[in-house]
């Protein structure tokens, strides 16, 4: 897994490079990694646990552990 850069356009407020809606991700903001969910609505994209404009990169969550039988 690799970090995916997020692009912010301060003139338009657009945010590019985001994952699909409803996806749980690791987000990187101000030196901190957090677990977030990306949500889209009429006004655009936001994160359930933080400010989308402070996030500089994201990474998909790994597949859940499956115990071998």
BELMO-V491941 format. One record per backbone hydrogen bond with DSSP energy under -1.0 kcal/mol. NH is the residue of the N-H (numbers start at 1). CO is the residue of the C=O. Records with the same first field share a line. If there is no record, write none. Layout:
NH=CO, CO
//
This chain:
4=58
6=56
7=16
9=14
13=9
16=7
22=38
23=20
25=36
26=59
27=34
28=57
29=32
32=29
34=27
36=25
38=23
39=46
41=44
44=41
46=39
48=37
54=51
56=28
57=28
58=4
59=26
//
